């Protein structure tokens, strides 16, 4: 099958659509552009499906390239047969290709290669024929002191090494043994020092069938092994592995060859099982890494897409003890209005001074919301804020994750953005802006530093960066970007743009004033026709007289949009557009306007709500006016909280007590879940019931399925 046919079968998509997407990717089109503006060509696949297609396409192309390399290498050795060539062509994975190549690959010097140098290959072949001739008799003819074979025993030992290595290099045996290990094997883990306590104590005496091993267990055990605390091994019950190799090696003759059996057992113990064990551990690690990456990406998307709290003056508080609480007040656009430092944790007098200073800022600038970072001294700062709000009942507050804020504050980007502010004050600005527009602020930070993953440092970093970068890109383009206010960090995530073109856009508007149309983007240096095609639909120009420039309608579809409005006789009132379209007939209207029906429906949605933000349709974040402490919690209490992280074994929920509570996977839903993400995502507002509170260890156990509001 061709690569396109394989992808069509795997993804359950029409071959025509797959071929179109491959062509679009090869032409340099981005995933967001393909997903949004080429729906007719791929049957309206979403960005996730398209990214999976792209990833799998890259793998299959690499596989084909490796097949060709392997065949060429074997052919150069004069050993490529038609059957071997066909087997390589039919290999479905890189592992299968490498298994087939193994006998022909240049190896370091081994016991078998030494035996071959001594001329013992024919002896090994004769013994392996298992025609009931006595191996010792056959070996007598190969005793040759000049070649280093001094006895029959040495000749037999060399022949055994050759047979063992040949069996170890047999692709069919390796595949069968690998499948047996995955099906019947178990991972057994012990502690290097059982008396020494550590975070890995759960795995000090651990055993699990490989088929039931969870991704988070694999990554935790790997880390414990790397730190020298755990000692994991893969085991097979009984002698199933050796028996499999013997069955493959021994021929059904009248008398079983004890010599070949012994060589087969040696092949298993010395060569095959250690090698397969390493491969299986590597495969498990790769699977767990990919699972962790998927989970990270799954959590990152809703975090970035959290509804913004727009249009209000916001105060950001970066809590601290010794260095005080850093304060920043920003206007509705994120522009800094004022900064300060207060010391509410020093003494009661200092706390009252802090309340007085913050109260003055609230009054002076009309602060509506307060964002509090969830780091050190957050609890004390929250308590002070509640006392402060008694004077300002019109205001409210929200605890905001400050993950990555310190990294951003010390970055060259922050220094360029706020050259006149101290590093700590930049962090307070970032916290305030995270409440106003999480996406615009979080794109400035490495996604790995945002804190919604699990074992991210144990994942393949290149793949993790690519996956998370794709999520950020998809989110930014789904929302759209105001070209006249967006930062360089936000602009470079737009389809078709990069760091250079993003900088050039900012430089152009600083030199020439705000953009007044999308067409003006063509004047930006290095923003050529391809970049304009890919980016224009995602860039909004609110200052433009052309209303379509405010929307997600691509310039290539402007004529169709105007024709549709005229065709349906809508005038300036677009609210009736969807009904008029259905009455007229979408297929007929699409044909009249010269576009596909999916594109036409997208145009209608945009015309009905120009500049719409998909995040506005999500539940608003919880803003609080009071405070709970962990000591206030009692089993049976029901609360509303926000999902902060979703991992393999459960969900962490912020219930307003500074310490997130854990909803174990068994308490997420009444139905069986393979993963908590099947029921909830980061940012969801959920009802929970308190099951247990451990004040000393700061642990809160929650249930979603037992809460009456769920």
QUIDAMO-V820383 format. One record per backbone hydrogen bond with DSSP energy under -0.5 kcal/mol. NH is the residue of the N-H (numbers start at 0). CO is the residue of the C=O. If there is no record, write none. Layout:
BEGIN
[[NH CO] [NH CO]]
END
This chain:
BEGIN
[[5 1] [6 2] [7 3] [8 4] [9 5] [10 6] [11 7] [12 7] [17 13] [18 14] [19 15] [20 16] [21 17] [22 18] [23 19] [24 20] [25 21] [26 22] [27 24] [28 23] [33 29] [34 30] [35 31] [36 32] [37 33] [40 37] [41 37] [41 38] [42 38] [43 38] [49 45] [50 46] [51 47] [52 48] [53 49] [54 50] [55 51] [56 52] [57 53] [58 54] [59 55] [60 56] [61 57] [62 58] [63 59] [64 60] [65 61] [66 62] [67 63] [68 64] [69 65] [70 66] [71 67] [72 68] [73 69] [74 70] [75 71] [76 72] [77 74] [78 73] [80 78] [84 80] [85 81] [86 82] [87 83] [88 84] [89 85] [90 86] [90 87] [96 92] [97 93] [98 94] [99 95] [100 96] [101 97] [103 100] [104 100] [104 101] [113 109] [114 110] [115 111] [116 112] [117 113] [118 115] [119 114] [123 119] [124 120] [125 121] [126 122] [127 123] [128 124] [129 126] [137 133] [138 134] [139 135] [140 136] [140 137] [141 138] [142 139] [143 141] [143 148] [146 143] [147 144] [148 143] [149 147] [154 150] [155 151] [156 152] [157 153] [158 154] [159 155] [160 156] [161 157] [162 158] [163 159] [164 160] [165 161] [166 162] [167 163] [168 164] [169 166] [173 169] [174 170] [175 171] [176 172] [177 173] [178 174] [179 175] [180 176] [181 177] [182 178] [183 179] [184 179] [184 180] [185 234] [186 207] [187 185] [187 232] [188 205] [189 230] [190 203] [191 228] [192 228] [195 192] [196 194] [200 197] [202 199] [203 200] [205 188] [205 202] [207 186] [209 184] [211 208] [212 208] [212 209] [217 213] [218 214] [219 215] [220 216] [221 217] [222 218] [223 219] [224 220] [225 221] [226 222] [227 224] [228 223] [229 223] [230 189] [232 187] [234 185] [239 236] [242 238] [243 239] [244 240] [245 241] [246 242] [247 243] [248 244] [249 245] [252 250] [257 255] [260 256] [261 257] [262 258] [263 259] [264 260] [265 261] [266 262] [267 263] [268 264] [269 265] [270 265] [270 266] [271 266] [272 267] [274 270] [275 271] [276 272] [277 273] [278 274] [279 275] [280 276] [281 277] [282 278] [283 279] [284 280] [285 281] [286 282] [287 283] [288 284] [289 285] [290 286] [291 287] [292 288] [293 289] [294 290] [295 291] [296 292] [297 293] [298 294] [299 295] [300 296] [301 297] [302 298] [303 299] [304 300] [305 302] [308 434] [309 307] [310 331] [313 329] [314 368] [315 327] [316 370] [317 315] [317 325] [318 316] [323 320] [324 341] [325 317] [325 323] [326 339] [327 315] [328 337] [329 313] [330 334] [333 330] [336 328] [337 328] [339 326] [341 324] [345 342] [346 342] [350 346] [351 347] [352 348] [353 349] [354 350] [355 351] [356 352] [357 353] [358 354] [359 355] [360 356] [361 357] [362 358] [363 359] [364 360] [365 361] [366 361] [367 312] [368 312] [369 395] [370 314] [371 369] [371 397] [372 316] [372 370] [373 399] [377 374] [380 376] [381 377] [382 378] [383 379] [384 380] [385 381] [386 382] [387 383] [388 384] [389 385] [389 386] [390 387] [391 387] [394 391] [395 367] [396 623] [397 369] [399 371] [404 401] [405 401] [407 403] [408 404] [409 405] [410 407] [413 407] [414 410] [415 411] [416 412] [417 413] [420 417] [425 421] [426 422] [427 423] [428 424] [429 425] [430 426] [431 427] [432 428] [433 429] [434 430] [434 431] [435 431] [436 432] [440 436] [441 437] [442 438] [443 440] [444 441] [448 445] [449 446] [457 454] [458 455] [463 459] [464 460] [465 461] [466 462] [467 463] [468 464] [469 465] [470 466] [471 467] [472 468] [473 469] [474 470] [475 471] [476 472] [477 473] [478 474] [479 475] [480 537] [482 480] [482 539] [484 481] [485 481] [490 486] [491 487] [492 489] [493 490] [496 493] [501 497] [502 498] [503 499] [504 500] [505 501] [506 502] [507 503] [508 504] [509 505] [510 506] [511 507] [512 508] [520 517] [521 518] [522 519] [523 520] [526 523] [527 525] [531 527] [532 528] [533 529] [534 530] [535 531] [537 534] [538 534] [538 535] [539 480] [539 537] [540 548] [543 540] [544 515] [546 544] [548 545] [549 546] [550 547] [556 553] [557 554] [560 556] [561 557] [562 558] [563 559] [564 560] [565 561] [566 562] [567 563] [568 565] [569 564] [572 569] [573 571] [576 573] [579 575] [580 576] [581 577] [582 578] [583 579] [584 580] [588 584] [589 585] [590 586] [591 587] [592 588] [593 589] [594 589] [599 595] [600 596] [601 597] [602 598] [603 599] [604 600] [605 601] [606 602] [607 603] [608 604] [611 608] [613 611] [615 612] [616 613] [617 614] [622 620] [623 396] [627 655] [631 628] [632 628] [632 629] [635 689] [636 633] [638 687] [640 685] [641 653] [642 683] [643 651] [644 651] [646 649] [649 646] [650 662] [651 644] [652 650] [652 660] [653 641] [654 652] [658 656] [659 657] [660 652] [661 699] [662 650] [662 660] [663 661] [663 701] [664 648] [666 663] [667 664] [668 664] [677 674] [678 675] [679 675] [682 642] [683 680] [685 640] [685 683] [687 638] [688 702] [689 636] [690 700] [691 700] [693 698] [694 692] [697 693] [697 694] [698 693] [700 691] [701 661] [701 699] [702 688] [703 666] [704 666] [706 703] [709 706]]
END
